[in-house]
Amino acid sequence: MTRQAAVAIALPAGFRPGDILAFHRRDTQELAERVTGDSLCKGLLWDGIPACLNVRFADGVASAEIVLDAEPARDLEPRFGTMVRRMLGLDQTVEAFEERFRDDPGIGSLISAQKGLRVPVTTTPFEALSWAVTGQQICVAAAVSLRRRLIVAAGIRHRSGMLCYPDAGGLAHLAEDDLRAAGFSTAKARTLLTLARRVGVGELPLDAWAETASIEEIRSRLLAVRGVGPWTVDYVLLRGFGWLDGSLHGDVAVRRGLQALQGTEGRVGEAEAKEWLARYAPWRALVAAHLWAAGKAAAY
């Protein structure tokens, strides 16, 4: 028995569906995500059940449907609508940001060129967390390849044929040797398994945090895990929770984007980037996303 839900959401004027689709177009092999024209098809786990999400953009509306391979234990509809809104960045205060800084000498040109930019958010905070760990200190192409191998190693498939990005339970069933065989370093493999197991037993209640926890609680609890540093936490807060004020000064692409924006020859250091980003609180991570987009690294 399958279970499904659907929602249609009116999009704000100037909404940029291409940004959302580009984020999910990272892997050209399309094992777990497939982007066709104005539509996204994505395999995921919903309460541990293989599911297929379809989102289509047309005429100012996002039409989303999810099909589960079994009946979930909890209500589907309200949570599904909330997830889609978060994925599309519809609760992000980009209008207030643009109004505040549209004439700013530092980033006014970015805002003008990329008006309406929102940050695509992963379907679950755990997907963002595991993706952030996967991408630590490697280029995007290498991270995408590792991510693909992780999905294949988990081997969870929806009846549509799409592979599903593993949740904490699906990842925790893997052994360290499985992750090493997929190309992960020992340190990353151990960090991923530690995180998956702690999420599984409720020590890191990521989904509940998305609704109730303070940013500082999330930050302190994640930083207590070996292998999780400030960049990883700020990235997860952005991609997993839609929080727009993490200081991603440690991000190489952000510093490269700042160098290009300023037109300087020397590399921008972390301290300089941190000081520059500070003036744009509480939207520092949104500024980082603008720098990614300007440098064609938005899919990261």
BARO-383954 format. One record per atom (N, C-alpha, C, CB): x, y, z; residue in one letter. Coordinates in pm, whole numbers, padded with zeros to 5 digits, always signed. Glycine has a CB too. Example, Ala and Ser with C-alpha at 12.3 -4.5 7.8 and 13.67 -1.06 7.14 Angstrom:
// residues 2
+01319-00569+00780A
+01230-00450+00780A
+01320-00330+00780A
+01131-00447+00905A
+01285-00225+00708S
+01367-00106+00714S
+01290+00003+00787S
+01408-00060+00572S
//
This chain:
// residues 300
+00084-00119+00000M
+00000+00000+00000M
+00088+00124+00000M
-00095+00000+00122M
+00063+00214-00093T
+00137+00339-00096T
+00058+00449-00026T
+00170+00380-00241T
+00125+00556+00002R
+00061+00672+00065R
+00117+00795-00004R
+00085+00677+00221R
+00033+00893-00032Q
+00083+01011-00099Q
+00016+01136-00047Q
+00062+01001-00247Q
+00081+01248-00074A
+00028+01379-00036A
+00071+01478-00141A
+00077+01423+00106A
-00004+01586-00153A
+00027+01688-00253A
-00001+01826-00194A
-00054+01666-00382A
+00072+01925-00245V
+00051+02062-00201V
+00086+02155-00317V
+00137+02094-00075V
+00013+02263-00329A
+00042+02366-00429A
+00067+02497-00354A
-00076+02382-00533A
+00181+02558-00379I
+00222+02677-00304I
+00244+02792-00401I
+00351+02649-00221I
+00174+02901-00380A
+00195+03021-00461A
+00331+03080-00427A
+00081+03126-00437A
+00408+03114-00530L
+00543+03164-00512L
+00545+03316-00514L
+00637+03108-00619L
+00634+03378-00440P
+00642+03524-00441P
+00693+03575-00575P
+00734+03573-00327P
+00663+03699-00605A
+00711+03761-00728A
+00863+03756-00732A
+00661+03907-00740A
+00916+03722-00847G
+01061+03717-00861G
+01125+03590-00811G
+01120+03831-00792G
+01045+03492-00772F
+01102+03365-00725F
+01187+03303-00835F
+00991+03266-00680F
+01302+03244-00795R
+01399+03190-00890R
+01405+03038-00882R
+01539+03250-00863R
+01317+02968-00951P
+01319+02821-00944P
+01449+02761-00993P
+01204+02765-01025P
+01519+02831-01082G
+01644+02778-01133G
+01747+02753-01025G
+01701+02871-01235G
+01746+02836-00919D
+01840+02815-00808D
+01811+02683-00737D
+01833+02933-00709D
+01683+02654-00716I
+01644+02530-00650I
+01683+02410-00736I
+01492+02529-00621I
+01652+02419-00864L
+01680+02307-00953L
+01829+02283-00968L
+01617+02332-01090L
+01908+02391-00973A
+02054+02376-00986A
+02113+02302-00867A
+02119+02513-01000A
+02062+02329-00747F
+02114+02263-00628F
+02093+02112-00637F
+02046+02319-00502F
+01982+02071-00694H
+01951+01928-00703H
+02001+01866-00833H
+01800+01906-00691H
+02068+01944-00914R
+02124+01894-01039R
+02273+01864-01024R
+02101+01995-01151R
+02323+01863-00903R
+02467+01848-00881R
+02521+01719-00942R
+02497+01850-00733R
+02450+01609-00925D
+02501+01480-00971D
+02442+01448-01108D
+02467+01368-00869D
+02526+01450-01208T
+02478+01427-01344T
+02434+01284-01368T
+02586+01464-01443T
+02471+01192-01279Q
+02428+01053-01296Q
+02284+01031-01251Q
+02519+00960-01219Q
+02228+01125-01176E
+02085+01129-01143E
+02034+01000-01078E
+02004+01156-01269E
+02109+00947-00985L
+02066+00826-00917L
+01956+00853-00815L
+02184+00760-00848L
+01964+00966-00746A
+01867+00997-00641A
+01792+01127-00666A
+01936+01004-00506A
+01839+01208-00760E
+01770+01331-00800E
+01774+01342-00951E
+01835+01456-00734E
+01664+01384-01008R
+01659+01405-01153R
+01585+01535-01180R
+01590+01285-01226R
+01650+01624-01252V
+01590+01752-01289V
+01561+01749-01438V
+01684+01872-01253V
+01435+01775-01472T
+01392+01778-01612T
+01312+01905-01635T
+01307+01650-01648T
+01366+01994-01718G
+01294+02118-01745G
+01269+02196-01618G
+01163+02089-01814G
+01143+02210-01582D
+01106+02288-01464D
+01065+02199-01347D
+00993+02384-01498D
+01111+02073-01348S
+01066+01977-01247S
+01182+01905-01179S
+00973+01874-01311S
+01159+01866-01056L
+01255+01790-00976L
+01189+01661-00930L
+01306+01872-00855L
+01262+01550-00942C
+01222+01422-00886C
+01333+01377-00793C
+01193+01315-00998C
+01300+01344-00669K
+01403+01312-00570K
+01361+01195-00483K
+01432+01434-00481K
+01453+01101-00464G
+01430+00990-00374G
+01481+01023-00235G
+01498+00863-00426G
+01401+00992-00133L
+01438+01020+00005L
+01369+00920+00096L
+01401+01164+00045L
+01401+00926+00222L
+01332+00845+00322L
+01245+00935+00408L
+01433+00766+00410L
+01120+00896+00422W
+01025+00970+00505W
+00985+00880+00621W
+00899+01016+00423W
+01025+00916+00741D
+01004+00829+00858D
+01056+00688+00831D
+00854+00823+00895D
+01169+00681+00760G
+01230+00552+00731G
+01170+00479+00613G
+01222+00467+00849G
+01069+00537+00547I
+01000+00473+00436I
+01052+00531+00304I
+00845+00494+00448I
+01088+00447+00208P
+01128+00501+00077P
+01018+00587+00018P
+01164+00387-00020P
+01057+00704-00033A
+00961+00799-00086A
+01019+00867-00210A
+00922+00904+00022A
+00929+00914-00294C
+00971+00989-00412C
+00900+01123-00411C
+00939+00909-00543C
+00977+01229-00416L
+00926+01366-00415L
+00932+01422-00557L
+01006+01456-00317L
+00823+01483-00600N
+00819+01552-00728N
+00776+01696-00704N
+00723+01481-00828N
+00853+01791-00760V
+00820+01932-00749V
+00825+01991-00890V
+00918+02008-00652V
+00720+02063-00927R
+00715+02127-01059R
+00682+02275-01041R
+00608+02058-01152R
+00755+02357-01114F
+00735+02502-01110F
+00666+02546-01238F
+00869+02578-01091F
+00552+02614-01225A
+00480+02664-01343A
+00383+02772-01301A
+00406+02549-01417A
+00380+02880-01378D
+00281+02987-01358D
+00280+03041-01216D
+00143+02936-01393D
+00397+03056-01159G
+00406+03115-01026G
+00364+03025-00913G
+00325+03236-01022G
+00358+02895-00937V
+00316+02798-00836V
+00415+02682-00832V
+00171+02747-00864V
+00446+02636-00711A
+00522+02513-00693A
+00423+02403-00656A
+00633+02529-00583A
+00410+02303-00744S
+00321+02190-00719S
+00407+02072-00677S
+00236+02156-00845S
+00385+02023-00556A
+00469+01917-00501A
+00384+01797-00463A
+00547+01967-00379A
+00439+01679-00488E
+00373+01554-00451E
+00478+01458-00397E
+00298+01491-00574E
+00440+01383-00296I
+00529+01281-00242I
+00453+01149-00237I
+00581+01320-00101I
+00520+01041-00279V
+00461+00908-00280V
+00548+00817-00194V
+00448+00851-00426V
+00491+00763-00088L
+00561+00674+00004L
+00527+00529-00029L
+00524+00705+00151L
+00623+00442-00006D
+00602+00300-00033D
+00518+00230+00073D
+00735+00231-00046D
+00486+00299+00182A
+00405+00240+00289A
+00338+00352+00367A
+00491+00150+00383A
+00245+00316+00452E
+00173+00413+00534E
+00262+00459+00648E
+00042+00353+00588E
+00283+00590+00665P
+00365+00638+00777P
+00289+00629+00909P
+00410+00782+00753P
+00365+00631+01016A
+00303+00620+01148A
+00239+00751+01192A
+00406+00577+01250A
+00285+00863+01137R
+00233+00994+01177R
+00170+01063+01057R
+00344+01082+01238R
+00095+01170+01086D
+00031+01246+00980D
+00134+01294+00879D
-00046+01365+01037D
+00098+01288+00752L
+00189+01323+00644L
+00171+01468+00597L
+00170+01229+00528L
+00047+01509+00577E
+00020+01633+00505E
+00081+01759+00567E
-00127+01652+00495E
+00058+01788+00697P
+00113+01914+00749P
+00265+01919+00742P
+00069+01934+00894P
+00330+01810+00774R
+00476+01808+00772R
+00529+01819+00630R
+00529+01679+00838R
+00457+01762+00535F
+00503+01769+00397F
+00503+01912+00347F
+00416+01681+00308F
+00395+01984+00373G
+00388+02123+00331G
+00498+02207+00395G
+00254+02182+00366G
+00526+02182+00522T
+00633+02254+00592T
+00768+02225+00528T
+00634+02217+00740T
+00791+02098+00494M
+00918+02060+00432M
+00938+02128+00298M
+00924+01909+00415M
+00834+02134+00217V
+00846+02195+00085V
+00875+02344+00098V
+00717+02172+00003V
+00806+02411+00186R
+00831+02554+00206R
+00976+02578+00249R
+00734+02612+00311R
+01025+02493+00341R
+01164+02509+00386R
+01261+02482+00272R
+01192+02415+00504R
+01237+02377+00194M
+01322+02345+00079M
+01334+02462-00018M
+01267+02222+00006M
+01225+02530-00041L
+01222+02639-00139L
+01267+02773-00081L
+01083+02652-00194L
+01297+02775+00047G
+01343+02898+00110G
+01237+03004+00123G
+01457+02953+00032G
+01110+02963+00129L
+01001+03061+00127L
+00986+03139+00257L
+00873+02991+00095L
+01046+03091+00364D
+01039+03163+00490D
+01164+03248+00514D
+01020+03065+00605D
+01253+03253+00416Q
+01375+03332+00429Q
+01345+03480+00404Q
+01483+03281+00332Q
+01402+03565+00485T
+01369+03707+00481T
+01453+03781+00376T
+01389+03770+00619T
+01448+03733+00253V
+01533+03793+00150V
+01486+03933+00111V
+01536+03703+00026V
+01358+03958+00119E
+01307+04091+00083E
+01362+04197+00178E
+01153+04093+00084E
+01362+04166+00308A
+01415+04262+00405A
+01565+04282+00384A
+01388+04213+00549A
+01636+04175+00355F
+01779+04185+00326F
+01806+04275+00206F
+01838+04045+00300F
+01731+04254+00099E
+01754+04333-00022E
+01718+04480-00002E
+01673+04276-00138E
+01612+04504+00073E
+01574+04643+00102E
+01683+04712+00183E
+01440+04647+00179E
+01739+04639+00278R
+01841+04698+00366R
+01972+04726+00293R
+01868+04606+00484R
+02012+04640+00200F
+02146+04651+00144F
+02151+04673-00008F
+02222+04528+00177F
+02040+04709-00068R
+02041+04723-00214R
+02133+04835-00261R
+01901+04748-00264R
+02157+04935-00177D
+02246+05045-00214D
+02381+05035-00144D
+02182+05178-00182D
+02408+04922-00082D
+02533+04905-00009D
+02650+04902-00107D
+02530+04775+00076D
+02757+04976-00081P
+02869+04978-00174P
+02941+04844-00185P
+02968+05083-00133P
+02928+04759-00083G
+02996+04631-00087G
+02921+04525-00165G
+03018+04583+00051G
+02790+04514-00142I
+02715+04404-00204I
+02595+04450-00285I
+02669+04308-00098I
+02576+04579-00299G
+02462+04627-00377G
+02462+04572-00518G
+02463+04777-00382G
+02580+04561-00578S
+02588+04508-00715S
+02547+04362-00721S
+02729+04525-00770S
+02583+04284-00618L
+02543+04143-00612L
+02391+04131-00604L
+02607+04073-00492L
+02331+04210-00517I
+02186+04206-00500I
+02116+04244-00630I
+02142+04299-00386I
+02166+04346-00696S
+02105+04389-00822S
+02113+04279-00927S
+02174+04516-00873S
+02225+04210-00934A
+02244+04105-01035A
+02170+03978-01001A
+02391+04075-01053A
+02143+03956-00871Q
+02086+03828-00827Q
+01963+03849-00740Q
+02190+03747-00750Q
+01884+03947-00775K
+01766+03982-00697K
+01674+03862-00679K
+01690+04098-00763K
+01627+03842-00557G
+01537+03732-00528G
+01606+03603-00491G
+01451+03709-00644G
+01739+03602-00485L
+01810+03478-00455L
+01773+03426-00316L
+01962+03500-00464L
+01737+03300-00311R
+01710+03230-00186R
+01803+03110-00178R
+01561+03186-00176R
+01821+03057-00059V
+01911+02944-00040V
+01830+02815-00042V
+01989+02957+00093V
+01853+02726-00139P
+01786+02597-00138P
+01825+02518-00013P
+01820+02517-00266P
+01727+02455+00049V
+01748+02380+00173V
+01723+02233+00145V
+01655+02432+00288V
+01798+02146+00209T
+01782+02002+00191T
+01648+01956+00248T
+01897+01926+00258T
+01606+01838+00207T
+01477+01786+00255T
+01475+01764+00405T
+01444+01656+00185T
+01591+01727+00460T
+01601+01706+00605T
+01731+01767+00655T
+01594+01555+00641T
+01737+01806+00783P
+01863+01853+00838P
+01973+01747+00832P
+01843+01898+00981P
+01937+01619+00846F
+02040+01515+00842F
+02105+01508+00705F
+01981+01379+00878F
+02029+01530+00599E
+02090+01531+00466E
+02195+01642+00457E
+01982+01549+00356E
+02164+01759+00510A
+02261+01869+00508A
+02383+01836+00593A
+02196+01998+00559A
+02361+01773+00709L
+02471+01741+00798L
+02565+01638+00734L
+02418+01688+00931L
+02509+01534+00679S
+02594+01431+00618S
+02662+01484+00492S
+02510+01306+00583S
+02593+01571+00417W
+02654+01631+00299W
+02768+01725+00339W
+02548+01708+00217W
+02751+01799+00447A
+02857+01890+00493A
+02981+01812+00534A
+02807+01975+00609A
+02962+01704+00606V
+03078+01622+00646V
+03144+01563+00523V
+03035+01509+00744V
+03064+01516+00429T
+03118+01460+00305T
+03204+01562+00232T
+03005+01413+00215T
+03162+01687+00232G
+03230+01790+00156G
+03342+01861+00227G
+03134+01888+00113G
+03374+01820+00349Q
+03481+01888+00422Q
+03613+01880+00347Q
+03496+01827+00562Q
+03671+01996+00319Q
+03808+02011+00268Q
+03832+01941+00133Q
+03904+01956+00369Q
+03727+01925+00053I
+03745+01873-00082I
+03660+01957-00177I
+03705+01721-00091I
+03688+01947-00306C
+03614+02025-00404C
+03474+01969-00422C
+03689+02027-00538C
+03387+02048-00483V
+03248+02007-00499V
+03237+01879-00582V
+03168+02119-00565V
+03313+01869-00690A
+03304+01750-00775A
+03339+01624-00698A
+03396+01764-00896A
+03442+01629-00615A
+03480+01514-00534A
+03373+01482-00431A
+03614+01538-00465A
+03315+01587-00372A
+03209+01566-00272A
+03086+01502-00335A
+03171+01699-00206A
+03050+01545-00455V
+02935+01487-00525V
+02960+01340-00555V
+02905+01565-00656V
+03081+01307-00595S
+03116+01167-00622S
+03104+01082-00496S
+03257+01156-00680S
+03156+01134-00383L
+03144+01062-00256L
+02999+01045-00216L
+03222+01135-00146L
+02922+01151-00232R
+02780+01147-00197R
+02710+01038-00277R
+02713+01283-00221R
+02741+01029-00407R
+02680+00927-00492R
+02715+00787-00441R
+02728+00943-00638R
+02839+00768-00403R
+02880+00636-00354R
+02813+00603-00221R
+03033+00630-00338R
+02790+00705-00139L
+02717+00683-00014L
+02575+00636-00042L
+02714+00812+00069L
+02509+00700-00137I
+02372+00662-00172I
+02369+00519-00225I
+02314+00758-00278I
+02466+00483-00308V
+02473+00348-00363V
+02501+00247-00253V
+02582+00339-00473V
+02591+00281-00161A
+02624+00189-00051A
+02502+00163+00037A
+02739+00246+00033A
+02422+00268+00061A
+02301+00248+00142A
+02201+00159+00069A
+02236+00383+00176A
+02191+00173-00063G
+02113+00082-00145G
+01963+00079-00119G
+02164-00053-00128G
+01905+00194-00084I
+01762+00201-00054I
+01690+00258-00176I
+01734+00287+00074I
+01596+00183-00232R
+01533+00223-00357R
+01381+00235-00342R
+01568+00123-00467R
+01327+00341-00397H
+01182+00357-00404H
+01128+00274-00520H
+01144+00507-00421H
+01000+00238-00513R
+00943+00153-00617R
+00944+00219-00755R
+00802+00116-00580R
+00962+00351-00759S
+00973+00421-00887S
+01106+00392-00956S
+00958+00570-00867S
+01200+00339-00880G
+01334+00313-00932G
+01438+00410-00881G
+01331+00317-01080G
+01396+00524-00825M
+01492+00622-00772M
+01557+00568-00645M
+01422+00757-00743M
+01689+00582-00635L
+01755+00555-00509L
+01721+00666-00411L
+01909+00543-00529L
+01723+00634-00283C
+01685+00730-00179C
+01809+00774-00100C
+01580+00669-00085C
+01819+00904-00078Y
+01926+00950+00010Y
+01900+00893+00149Y
+01934+01108+00013Y
+02001+00829+00211P
+01976+00762+00339P
+01951+00859+00453P
+02093+00674+00375P
+01862+00820+00542D
+01844+00896+00665D
+01945+00843+00767D
+01697+00885+00719D
+01934+00890+00892A
+02031+00848+00994A
+02026+00697+01015A
+02004+00920+01126A
+01905+00640+01015G
+01893+00496+01034G
+01956+00418+00921G
+01749+00457+01048G
+01933+00464+00798G
+01990+00396+00683G
+02141+00403+00679G
+01936+00453+00557G
+02197+00515+00724L
+02342+00529+00726L
+02403+00452+00842L
+02381+00675+00733L
+02334+00449+00955A
+02389+00381+01073A
+02402+00231+01052A
+02301+00407+01193A
+02326+00176+00957H
+02336+00033+00930H
+02463-00003+00853H
+02215-00012+00852H
+02529+00098+00797L
+02654+00072+00726L
+02768+00055+00825L
+02684+00187+00628L
+02869-00020+00785A
+02989-00036+00865A
+03094+00065+00820A
+03044-00180+00854A
+03190+00089+00906E
+03299+00179+00868E
+03368+00131+00741E
+03401+00191+00982E
+03384-00001+00728D
+03448-00056+00608D
+03366-00026+00482D
+03467-00207+00623D
+03233-00022+00496D
+03147+00012+00381D
+03176+00153+00333D
+02998-00002+00417D
+03190+00245+00427L
+03217+00383+00391L
+03359+00399+00338L
+03195+00475+00511L
+03453+00328+00396R
+03590+00334+00345R
+03594+00281+00201R
+03686+00253+00436R
+03520+00174+00175A
+03516+00119+00039A
+03451+00215-00058A
+03441-00014+00038A
+03363+00302-00008A
+03298+00402-00092A
+03386+00524-00115A
+03167+00445-00030A
+03502+00529-00051G
+03596+00638-00075G
+03610+00737+00039G
+03555+00710-00194G
+03539+00717+00150F
+03549+00808+00262F
+03676+00781+00342F
+03425+00796+00353F
+03735+00888+00392S
+03849+00872+00482S
+03801+00808+00612S
+03918+01008+00509S
+03894+00755+00688T
+03857+00696+00816T
+03792+00799+00907T
+03981+00636+00886T
+03847+00920+00909A
+03792+01024+00996A
+03650+01060+00956A
+03880+01150+00992A
+03624+01079+00826K
+03489+01113+00782K
+03393+00998+00807K
+03489+01151+00634K
+03437+00877+00781A
+03349+00761+00803A
+03307+00753+00949A
+03420+00632+00761A
+03401+00773+01038R
+03369+00763+01180R
+03277+00878+01224R
+03498+00763+01264R
+03302+00997+01170T
+03216+01110+01204T
+03074+01087+01155T
+03271+01240+01143T
+03058+01041+01032L
+02925+01014+00978L
+02851+00910+01060L
+02934+00969+00832L
+02920+00803+01095L
+02854+00696+01171L
+02819+00744+01313L
+02944+00572+01178L
+02907+00821+01373T
+02877+00877+01506T
+02754+00965+01500T
+02997+00956+01560T
+02748+01053+01401L
+02633+01142+01388L
+02505+01062+01363L
+02656+01242+01274L
+02512+00965+01272A
+02393+00886+01240A
+02341+00813+01364A
+02424+00785+01128A
+02431+00756+01441R
+02388+00681+01560R
+02333+00773+01667R
+02505+00600+01617R
+02391+00890+01682R
+02340+00983+01783R
+02205+01042+01743R
+02441+01096+01806R
+02187+01065+01614V
+02055+01107+01567V
+01954+00995+01592V
+02058+01145+01417V
+01996+00872+01563G
+01906+00758+01576G
+01855+00734+01717G
+01973+00636+01528G
+01939+00760+01817V
+01898+00736+01956V
+01843+00863+02022V
+02016+00683+02037V
+01831+00970+01946G
+01770+01092+01999G
+01864+01188+02066G
+01667+01055+02094G
+01996+01162+02063E
+02091+01255+02124E
+02104+01383+02041E
+02227+01189+02139E
+02081+01370+01910L
+02084+01485+01820L
+01950+01487+01746L
+02206+01478+01720L
+01845+01539+01808P
+01711+01536+01747P
+01695+01644+01639P
+01604+01554+01855P
+01757+01622+01525L
+01765+01726+01423L
+01628+01773+01377L
+01842+01675+01306L
+01538+01681+01351D
+01406+01720+01301D
+01329+01803+01404D
+01324+01596+01263D
+01339+01764+01530A
+01273+01842+01635A
+01337+01979+01649A
+01278+01766+01770A
+01468+01984+01633W
+01537+02112+01642W
+01489+02210+01534W
+01688+02092+01630W
+01452+02156+01420A
+01405+02243+01311A
+01281+02322+01353A
+01375+02160+01186A
+01210+02273+01452E
+01087+02338+01495E
+01103+02417+01625E
+00978+02235+01513E
+01194+02372+01715T
+01190+02427+01850T
+01323+02478+01904T
+01140+02325+01941T
+01436+02425+01859A
+01562+02453+01926A
+01617+02590+01890A
+01663+02347+01892A
+01697+02644+01981S
+01768+02768+01952S
+01891+02736+01868S
+01808+02842+02084S
+01936+02835+01793I
+02054+02817+01711I
+02174+02782+01798I
+02083+02943+01629I
+02187+02846+01912E
+02302+02820+01998E
+02300+02678+02054E
+02307+02920+02113E
+02182+02625+02081E
+02175+02486+02127E
+02222+02392+02017E
+02033+02449+02171E
+02172+02414+01895I
+02214+02329+01783I
+02364+02338+01765I
+02141+02370+01652I
+02416+02459+01767R
+02559+02480+01746R
+02642+02406+01851R
+02592+02629+01748R
+02609+02425+01976S
+02690+02366+02083S
+02683+02214+02081S
+02646+02419+02219S
+02566+02159+02053R
+02552+02013+02052R
+02628+01951+01934R
+02404+01973+02046R
+02625+02016+01820L
+02696+01961+01704L
+02847+01977+01719L
+02649+02030+01575L
+02892+02090+01772L
+03034+02111+01790L
+03096+02013+01889L
+03060+02252+01835L
+03014+01953+01973A
+03064+01856+02070A
+03100+01723+02005A
+02961+01834+02179A
+03062+01704+01880V
+03090+01579+01809V
+03226+01590+01741V
+02979+01546+01705V
+03311+01494+01764R
+03443+01492+01701R
+03428+01489+01549R
+03525+01372+01750R
+03501+01577+01481G
+03494+01582+01335G
+03398+01688+01282G
+03454+01449+01283G
+03330+01757+01373V
+03238+01865+01333V
+03293+01998+01383V
+03093+01840+01389V
+03328+02086+01290G
+03384+02216+01326G
+03291+02330+01291G
+03517+02236+01257G
+03336+02452+01312P
+03250+02570+01289P
+03196+02580+01147P
+03326+02695+01322P
+03280+02555+01045W
+03230+02564+00907W
+03117+02465+00886W
+03343+02537+00806W
+03136+02341+00932T
+03033+02239+00914T
+02903+02281+00979T
+03080+02105+00971T
+02910+02335+01100V
+02790+02376+01172V
+02720+02490+01099V
+02824+02417+01315V
+02795+02592+01058D
+02732+02705+00990D
+02671+02661+00857D
+02833+02817+00966D
+02736+02569+00788Y
+02681+02519+00663Y
+02552+02442+00688Y
+02783+02430+00590Y
+02551+02358+00791V
+02431+02281+00824V
+02317+02372+00866V
+02461+02179+00935V
+02347+02474+00944L
+02243+02568+00985L
+02180+02636+00864L
+02301+02673+01080L
+02261+02662+00762L
+02208+02724+00640L
+02132+02624+00555L
+02321+02784+00560L
+02196+02514+00516R
+02135+02420+00422R
+02032+02328+00486R
+02242+02337+00359R
+02044+02305+00615G
+01952+02213+00681G
+01837+02279+00753G
+02025+02130+00776G
+01859+02404+00800F
+01759+02473+00879F
+01715+02606+00819F
+01812+02496+01017F
+01785+02652+00715G
+01749+02778+00652G
+01786+02900+00734G
+01605+02781+00626G
+01884+02885+00826W
+01927+02998+00909W
+02026+03081+00829W
+01990+02950+01043W
+02004+03211+00817L
+02076+03295+00722L
+02191+03373+00782L
+01981+03389+00659L
+02228+03346+00908D
+02329+03432+00970D
+02454+03358+01015D
+02270+03502+01087D
+02482+03240+00961G
+02609+03176+00992G
+02723+03247+00921G
+02605+03027+00953G
+02836+03261+00988S
+02951+03329+00927S
+03038+03226+00857S
+03034+03408+01033S
+03020+03214+00728L
+03092+03111+00651L
+03226+03165+00601L
+03007+03063+00532L
+03297+03236+00688H
+03425+03294+00650H
+03532+03189+00626H
+03472+03389+00757H
+03510+03067+00678G
+03606+02960+00654G
+03589+02891+00521G
+03596+02860+00762G
+03486+02926+00447D
+03457+02861+00320D
+03547+02918+00210D
+03307+02880+00282D
+03617+02828+00141V
+03711+02872+00038V
+03640+02946-00075V
+03787+02752-00018V
+03523+02894-00117A
+03451+02958-00227A
+03399+03096-00186A
+03334+02871-00273A
+03363+03113-00060V
+03320+03244-00012V
+03437+03343-00017V
+03265+03234+00132V
+03553+03300+00029R
+03669+03389+00028R
+03713+03420-00115R
+03785+03327+00107R
+03703+03322-00202R
+03736+03345-00343R
+03637+03444-00405R
+03735+03213-00422R
+03510+03429-00370G
+03409+03522-00420G
+03430+03662-00370G
+03271+03475-00382G
+03471+03675-00244L
+03499+03806-00188L
+03619+03870-00257L
+03524+03797-00036L
+03719+03790-00286Q
+03836+03840-00359Q
+03795+03894-00496Q
+03942+03730-00374Q
+03710+03819-00566A
+03663+03864-00698A
+03579+03990-00686A
+03582+03752-00767A
+03495+03997-00584L
+03408+04113-00566L
+03490+04239-00541L
+03311+04090-00449L
+03596+04224-00462Q
+03679+04339-00428Q
+03784+04369-00533Q
+03746+04315-00296Q
+03804+04273-00624G
+03902+04294-00730G
+04045+04299-00682G
+03871+04420-00801G
+04075+04224-00576T
+04210+04222-00521T
+04288+04103-00576T
+04207+04217-00368T
+04420+04115-00575E
+04504+04007-00626E
+04536+03905-00517E
+04632+04063-00683E
+04560+03950-00398G
+04595+03860-00290G
+04474+03784-00238G
+04659+03935-00178G
+04500+03666-00185R
+04393+03584-00128R
+04335+03650-00004R
+04445+03444-00095R
+04206+03631+00014V
+04137+03684+00132V
+04146+03580+00244V
+03988+03719+00100V
+04197+03619+00359G
+04210+03527+00471G
+04080+03515+00549G
+04321+03572+00563G
+04076+03417+00639E
+03955+03393+00718E
+03921+03512+00807E
+03972+03267+00804E
+04021+03570+00870A
+03994+03683+00960A
+03936+03801+00884A
+04123+03724+01033A
+03992+03828+00766E
+03941+03938+00684E
+03798+03911+00639E
+04031+03961+00563E
+03772+03787+00595A
+03637+03752+00550A
+03537+03760+00665A
+03636+03611+00489A
+03579+03716+00783K
+03489+03722+00900K
+03453+03866+00932K
+03555+03655+01022K
+03552+03954+00931E
+03526+04095+00961E
+03436+04157+00855E
+03658+04173+00970E
+03457+04124+00729W
+03376+04181+00621W
+03232+04132+00630W
+03436+04144+00484W
+03212+04003+00656L
+03078+03947+00665L
+03000+04002+00784L
+03085+03796+00673L
+03070+04037+00891A
+03004+04078+01015A
+02910+04196+00994A
+03107+04114+01120A
+02942+04284+00899R
+02859+04403+00878R
+02721+04369+00822R
+02930+04500+00784R
+02704+04244+00775Y
+02578+04207+00711Y
+02490+04116+00798Y
+02607+04137+00580Y
+02522+04107+00927A
+02434+04035+01019A
+02297+04104+01021A
+02495+04029+01164A
+02187+04030+01030P
+02176+03884+01049P
+02157+03805+00918P
+02061+03854+01141P
+02227+03844+00814W
+02215+03776+00685W
+02352+03734+00630W
+02144+03866+00585W
+02447+03704+00717R
+02582+03675+00670R
+02586+03553+00578R
+02675+03653+00788R
+02510+03450+00611A
+02511+03330+00527A
+02442+03356+00393A
+02444+03213+00599A
+02343+03443+00392L
+02279+03479+00266L
+02377+03554+00176L
+02153+03564+00291L
+02460+03639+00236V
+02565+03705+00159V
+02662+03602+00103V
+02640+03807+00246V
+02696+03501+00183A
+02783+03394+00134A
+02719+03324+00015A
+02811+03292+00246A
+02589+03301+00021A
+02520+03238-00091A
+02526+03325-00216A
+02375+03208-00054A
+02518+03456-00199H
+02533+03546-00313H
+02673+03535-00373H
+02504+03692-00271H
+02773+03522-00287L
+02910+03506-00337L
+02926+03373-00410L
+03011+03515-00221L
+02865+03267-00356W
+02866+03137-00427W
+02804+03152-00566W
+02790+03029-00346W
+02687+03215-00569A
+02614+03227-00695A
+02694+03309-00797A
+02476+03292-00672A
+02756+03416-00750A
+02833+03500-00841A
+02953+03425-00896A
+02879+03627-00770A
+03006+03331-00817G
+03120+03251-00861G
+03082+03120-00923G
+03210+03226-00747G
+02953+03102-00953K
+02901+02981-01015K
+02922+02858-00928K
+02967+02960-01149K
+02924+02877-00794A
+02937+02764-00703A
+02810+02748-00620A
+03059+02783-00611A
+02697+02797-00672A
+02573+02798-00593A
+02528+02658-00556A
+02463+02869-00670A
+02562+02557-00636A
+02515+02422-00607A
+02581+02363-00485A
+02539+02333-00725A
+02686+02426-00436Y
+02750+02371-00318Y
+02664+02390-00195Y
+02885+02436-00296Y
//
